[in-house]
Amino acid sequence: MTRVSRRGRVTIVVLAIVFLLFTLFDRIVGAWTDYLWFSEVKYTGVFSTVLTTRLWMFLIFGVSVGLVIAGNLYLAYRTRPLLRPHSAEQHALDRYRLFLLPHMTIWVVAVAGLIGLFSGLSAQGHWQDWLLFSNSTPFGQTDKQFGVDLSFYVFEYPFWRYVLGVAFTAVVFSLLGALALHYLFGGVRLQGAGERMTTAARAHLTALVAAFVLLKAAAYYLDRRGLLLDKFPTQDLYGAGYTNINALLPAKEILAWISIVVAIAILVFSNAFMRNLVWPGLALGLLALSAVAVGGIYPAAVQSFTVKPSQLQKEAQYFQRSIDATRLAYGLNTVDVKPYASRNQEPPTNLPSYDETVTNIRLLDPTVVGETYTQQQQVRGFYEFNPKLDIDRYTINGKTQDYVVGVREINYNQLQQNNWQNRHSVYTHGYGFVAAPANQVVCNGLPFYVSGFLGEQTKPVGDQGQQCASQQDLIPVKEPRIYYGEQMGDVYAITGRAPGTTSGAEFDRPTANAGDQYSTYDGAGGVSVGSYWRRLLYAAEFRETNFLLSGVFNANSKVLYVRNPEDRVRKIAPFLTLDSDPYPAVVDGRIQWIVDGYTTSATYPYSQRIDWNTAIQDSSTGSRMFPEPRQDVSYLRNSVKATVDAYSGEVTLYAFDESDPILKAWNKAFGNKLVKPRSAISQSLQDHLRYPEDQFKVQRDLLSRFHVTTPNGFFSGQDFWEVPKNPANPTADQPPYYIVAKLPNQDKSRFQLTTALAPRSRGNLAALMSASYVDGKPVFEILELPPDTNIQGPAQMHSTMTGIGDARRELTQFSSQNSEVMYGNLLTLPVAEGMLYVEPIYTRTKSDKTYPTLQRVLVAYGPNYKAYANNLADGLAELVKQATGQAPVPGSGENGEPTVPTTGNQSGSPQVQTAINDMNKAIADLKAAQVAGDFEGYGRALKALQDAIGRYEAAVKAATPSASPSVGASPSVSAGASPSGSVSPAPSG
């Protein structure tokens, strides 16, 4: 081969250095800016711990794998035969040998280095496994099969699995590389007379095969513990069942011993006695046959012929293990289940003021009124509230109640002049914490705002001079500016006033008298970019030349980035799974974002494994364009409450569940300085902590089955529940809702998260579930209805209430006026030993710049009393009047079915008869679609029924021209409400 010249070698080296610089440049810049960001938030210990751990993992695993492979390649080269037999095969390999031999060391290092590099890159991604492994904390609980502390499965098992995988990788690549070199240099031959393999090659290759088989023995041994994480073959349960324990477990042990024997046989028979590969080959064949027979056929036979014929008897104790482990792993073991008969079917006469549950009934739905807040409280088009607002409670004038809250942020896409300077240095922040009582509407269905005003222009006044907002800020804040919020996205902000100047350069807020106000950020957040070199660094980080060219920078300039509260917490505590709904609260006069953090594990033995991203989905989360990657979870604790200051960006982590071993391990990994103790949570912050939604959704999904605690009940599945569909969106589950209420068996009202549950595959009500904090401790309660009752569930009651004659006619009328109806949360409330249902109805026109307003309220008590009213007070009063005989109970024909008029004297009119026949057919189709749950068919049938009614009325009018048809001649139709998707009515005007 031609030797490369000195100039050529220098050129290659320079090009390699340039390539590495460009490859590593982004990583270096990213690491540097990360360090500066962590310095800003005062969590450099996290940055250094994670970085050093990843570097050590990269080096240790990368170098180890590289050395193993390099050593085997070098050994294969050194033990090559000095004399190779002459054959066509060897002559064909000469060209390859001539290519490799002059630079053999370089080739060995290059191949081993490349594989080591990828191994190191893979290993650094497992830094969390190592930190948990090295900081393992005992659970103080043991598994039911091996009596091993659960910490082994949560902290140690995943890391040992990874180490075993790396060892297999190193051995396999070593074996393949050594085999290739032995073949290339004549140690292994496929042609020619005599031995096909030299003694050195045989010893080397058989040693590697034996090492692989020994690793397989270790894998079989580790698989024994992994059986407790397996899934039952015929039940949706996790853990080791009868077949796993009585067939697979001994099979794994047998296979482990067989692997050890085979490994010894390979070494001994290949090198000491036979010195050929016949017996080692037979040993490997025996191992493969044993794996199929002992590890596959035998367990399958036990499952088919022993377990299936009497599964409950065989697996009852294993079912019980899974039930108990699941309830413990997800915190369901402390759920307090209480019976609730709900026998009272008549509302009490004092229903409007019965108790705190009724007086605090929530009318504002935070998933609906976000647009209302935005339109009424924005003043400028670039202000925006989160489409899904939040619920919190505040005590004002001695009364504690729930409020719909949000912060006024900037929607950068709505800036009229969306240039770089406006986007990053002028419009840097939002302004104001806006709240309205959840149980109050004013001024034709609008929220009654009590805080966060920009000025008089955000205190709307009604048509008759009615005050639509409080005249003073009832939830005052010391610093209303929002520099960190959910709408910030990845937009960074440049702040800082030039030395010697007093005027601010950042748009603050508009005012009625003084015009636009400007300010300058004076908080602790942000990284200084006053120097040229800092600006150069961030120009590279954000790929923005304006950092070097723009005149907005000065010696006091700072850049604020990672401004989303959830992103800030995730960057500081990447091991936490965060709740999808951070919420703002005024704590000690400052706006704080509160983020719930969960510690999770996917290796808790016998516990049910779920996909986190699927379990938290319902109608309030919205659909995703792309599905989230699966995140397996079998253990869950709400261990951390985090706060992010909306002005300074300061992040604080508090330990909420200090008994959680996973949180203890992580805190220990970061020097016990990452999370503050629970005692550091102030009372003012504690007053705004709420039971987290995502945890509640996971728990209610599991409790729909795991409220059954006996193997017999679980096996039959007759008592399983399900989350009912949202009446306003039948394709998704009904979301839980926060309310201030005093439920049965509670001594006082609480701010709690509640939901209804229905029997599986049925629509009636099975139970009510609630979760709250009492004295700072989580309390989980279930009100279980008797199985012999048939209390209507949310979807059924929605159908019943919207089937009221007045409601049906008005909603039908609204739907024809270019407007739409938006249904709020249907609340199911246990009141006065019965069940009260409340559903607000919002309306808006189908045009731009409109917003939902609450126009009507549907209420019902028990199966018979229901009302459609202008407001909640009128609706409750109407229920009382119906119960006391002062008002008729709305009816819809015999047995609740729609009625169709007979032809009477118009029987001779073919048009009338045809219309009646069409109505009868439409009603039959309506009932069939309702029974089948075919919402699309239901909508078509309802439309056909409405058309038939119109034809009937027209035919009657044509048949009796001298007089209008009487009221009795008009058909009465109230078959039940259509799904919100089939009719989109809204009021006129």
Secondary structure, DSSP 8 states (H G I E B T S, - for coil): -----HHHHHHHHHHHHHHHHHHHHHHHHHHHHHHHHHHHHT-HHHHHHHHHHHHHHHHHHHHHHHHHHHHHHHHHHHTS-SS----HHHHHHHHHHHHHGGGHHHHHHHHHHHHHHHHHHHHHTTHHHHHHHHT----S-B-TTT--BTHIIIIIHHHHHHHHHHHHHHHHHHHHHHHHHHHHTTSB-SSSSS-SB-HHHHHHHHHHHHHHHHHHHHHHHHHHHHGGGSB-SSSS-BS--HHIIIIIHHHHHHHHHHHHHHHHHHHHHHHTSS-SSHHHHHHHHHHHHHHHIIIIIHHHHHIIIIIGGGHHHHHHHHHHHHHHHHHHHTT-TT-EEEE------S--TTGGGSSHHHHT-----TTTTHHHHHHHH-SSTTEE--SS-EEEEEEETTEEEEEEEEE-EE-GGG-SS--HHIIIIIS--EE-EEEEETT-EETTTEE-B-S--SSGGGS-B-TTS-B-B-SS-SS--SB-EESS-TT-TT--EEE---TT--S--EEEEEETTTEEEEE---SS-SEE--SHHHHHHHHHHHT-THHHH-TT--TT-EEE---SHHHHHHHH-TTSEE-S--EEEEETTEEEEEEEEEEEES--TT---EEHHHHT-STTT---SS-----EESEEEEEEEEEEETTT--EEEEES-TT-HHHHHHHHHTTT-SSB-GGGS-HHHHTT----HHHHHHHHHHHHHHT--SHHHHHH-TT-EE--EETTEEEEE---EEEEE--TT-SS-EEEEEEEEEETT--B--EEEEEEEETTEEEEEEEE--TT---B-HHHHHHHHTTSHHHHHHHHHHHTTTEEEEE---EEEEETTEEEEEEEEEEEESSTT---EEEEEEEEETTTEEEEESSHHHHHHHHHHHHTTSS-----SGGG-------GGGGG-HHHHHHHHHHHHHHHHHHHHHHHT-HHHHHHHHHHHHHHHHHHHHHHHHH-TTS---GGGS----S----TTT-------
